């Protein structure tokens, strides 16, 4: 599908950002219950438009219908989950410390709450045209926080971005949201200008390390630097202990093949490297990958990047090609390469670079204790997976290694599949993300687009409703440092 949508001009961008800025205080002033109603209206609108949106997503992303419908369902689920979060009120982190002259340091009346940052610019991902794009997680969490959102359309699915925007705008208007709360801009230059626009207060990004880093540098080099929440890249290492390989090696290899090739290897949580003991039989893994059909990649740009990355990996003198994937009319078939631990440690920058697509690397190790040396070679990761037995002596250290470099540590499972829930962390140290204290999935993702404000000695009638005596909104609050209560 080809769509000719003109790029947003600088004048048009100014107008969009002006409307977003004008809407910001009005949107922030709404009660959490009102914003929850608006999020549910957007979810209902997207569900109702499925028959229009899904075929466009299929055409632009080359994904099958079931994948697109499932992803749309995930998108509307997370909008409704954020609506529930708003109604529960804990996200406000409301705290009340009444005046107390006998406190360790005499204190006035202090009341703290989180408030919206203001207009947020969102860059969606190519590999998730619904869930991490126009109406995806960054948009849902920013709207939930009370921030207007300006989405930069992804060039991999421009028509879907336009149609999704039409649905979102109509739903918000129908629910009574202020004009300018949501808008779409198009084009490379418009995206850069949106990051540096003086009315932009934060940026959410999902994409490549080079693209994300370039935008991050723009955000922090502004005269007034702003937060940039970028999810960039990860190889998601998997450590398999000797005991696990002995007890259930066939199961582990099958699971690895399925996870590494899911979505043609185009998930940010794809396990790109697996550590197995020397002597482990890989014949079943080779046979499995050789038997998997070729599948299309998202677009020409992704395909070109994958081809270069695969050439670099397979052509490296430290790697051995076990399965040579090939490009056909149907797409790319999987590739499998192998190296040893010493070679990986010597060439870690080259061998631990993300290869976005159906290629993966197996690393053999001689001694489990030496796996801990990998921690010094790994950059920040979204996930680390450990396959082991509970009585493995090395298991606690491997789990600790994982926690030191990743946002999610998985035991005897696989990283593909990120649950949208309260306890999820989808983040990690750079380059997995630019903000390791936060997550882009789950209800705590809302925290990225809020900042704390403390009101000191303000009369009760002038306080925000969530901080007034009597707690008229019924939000959970900490009083004098106690447990949150209504």
C-alpha positions, 0 to 999 in steps of 0.5 A, a space after each residue: 500500500 502506498 499513501 501520499 500524505 504530505 509532510 507537515 510544514 513548519 507553520 503547520 507544526 507551530 499551529 499543532 503545538 500551539 493547540 496542544 499547549 492551549 489544551 494542556 491546562 484544560 486537559 490537566 484540570 479534568 478529574 481522573 474520572 473524566 480522563 478515564 472516560 475519554 480513554 475508554 472512548 478511544 478504546 471503544 472507537 478503535 475496536 469499532 474501527 477494526 474492520 477498517 484499520 486491520 487491513 491497512 495494518 496488514 498491507 503496510 506491515 506484512 503481518 498476518 490478520 491474526 497478529 494485527 487483530 491481536 495487537 489491536 486488542 492489546 492496544 485497546 486493553 492498555 487504554 482501558 487499563 490506564 483508565 482503571 489506573 486513573 480511577 484508582 488514583 494511586 498514580 498521583 502519589 498524593 501525600 499530606 504532611 500537616 503542619 507540625 512545629 514539633 517535627 524534627 525540623 519544624 514544618 509547615 503544612 505540605 501537600 504533594 501530588 504529581 501533575 502533567 508535564 504538558 505536550 508530549 511528542 510520540 514516535 511510534 515503532 515500525 514493528 508494532 503498528 498498533 501497540 507501540 505506535 499512534 495510539 500505543 503505550 506512550 500515547 495511552 500513558 501520556 493521555 492518562 497523565 493528562 498530557 496532550 499528545 502529538 504523534 509523528 507518523 511512522 513512515 512504515 505505516 503512514 496510512 494506518 497512522 492517519 486513520 488511527 488518528 481520525 478515530 482517536 480525535 473523533 473519540 476524544 472530541 465526542 467524549 468532551 476533550 479539549 481541542 488539540 489534545 491529540 494530533 498527527 504530524 508527518 515527515 522527517 523534518 517535522 519530527 526533528 522540529 517537534 522535538 526541539 519545539 519550545 512548546 514540547 515538554 517530553 518525548 516518547 520514542 521506540 525505534 533504532 539506536 541511531 535514530 533514537 540517539 539522534 533525537 535524544 541528543 536534540 532533546 537534551 541540547 535544547 536551551 531548555 532540555 526535556 525528558 526523552 524516553 527512548 526504547 532503543 535496542 537490546 540483544 536479550 541474552 539467554 543463559 542456559 546452565 549445564 543442568 538445564 541443558 542436561 535435563 531439558 535441552 530439547 525443550 530449551 532449544 525448541 523454545 529458543 527457536 520459536 522465540 527468536 523467530 517470532 514475528 520474523 525476529 522483529 521484536 525488541 525482546 527477541 533473544 539474539 544470543 544464547 549461551 550453552 555449555 560446550 558439547 551441547 548438541 545443537 543438531 535439533 536447533 539447526 534442523 528446526 531453523 532450517 525447516 522454518 519458512 521465509 517470512 517478510 520483513 516490515 519494509 525496505 529500510 528494515 530489510 536493508 538494515 537486517 541484510 547489513 547486520 547479517 553480513 557483518 555477523 556471518 562474515 566475522 572471523 569469530 563466527 561459524 554459520 550453522 544455518 545460512 538464512 536466505 532471501 526469497 520472494 517470501 522474505 527471509 529464512 532464519 540464520 543461526 551462527 555460533 562462536 565461543 565465549 573467549 571470542 565473544 569477549 574479545 569481539 563483544 562490540 561486534 558480536 553483541 550488536 542487535 541484528 533486527 530480524 531472524 538471525 541469532 547467535 549461540 555462544 559455547 562456554 567451558 565453565 559456568 563461572 565464566 558466564 559471569 564475565 559476560 556481565 562486563 561485555 553486556 550493555 543495557 538490556 531489556 531482558 536477561 533470561 536464565 534457564 536453570 535448575 533451582 539447585 544450580 549453584 550458579 543460578 543466584 549469580 546469573 539472576 543478579 547479573 541479569 538484574 544489574 543490566 536489564 529491566 526484566 529477568 526471566 527464569 525458565 521462560 522466554 522474553 518475547 511477549 510483554 504482559 501489559 500489567 502493573 508489575 511489568 518493567 519494559 526498560 533497562 540501562 542504555 542503550 535498551 532505554 535512555 531512562 532506566 528508572 522507567 518503563 514503557 509498558 505497564 501502568 507505571 509508564 504513566 510516571 514518565 509524563 508526571 512531575 511532583 509539585 508540593 503546595 506549602 501552606 495553601 488554603 484548603 479551598 485553593 488546593 487541588 481537589 486531591 489534596 484538600 481536607 476531606 479528600 473529595 476525590 477519594 484518592 489514596 493518600 499518605 498522611 504523615 508518611 503512613 500507608 496510603 489510605 482514602 
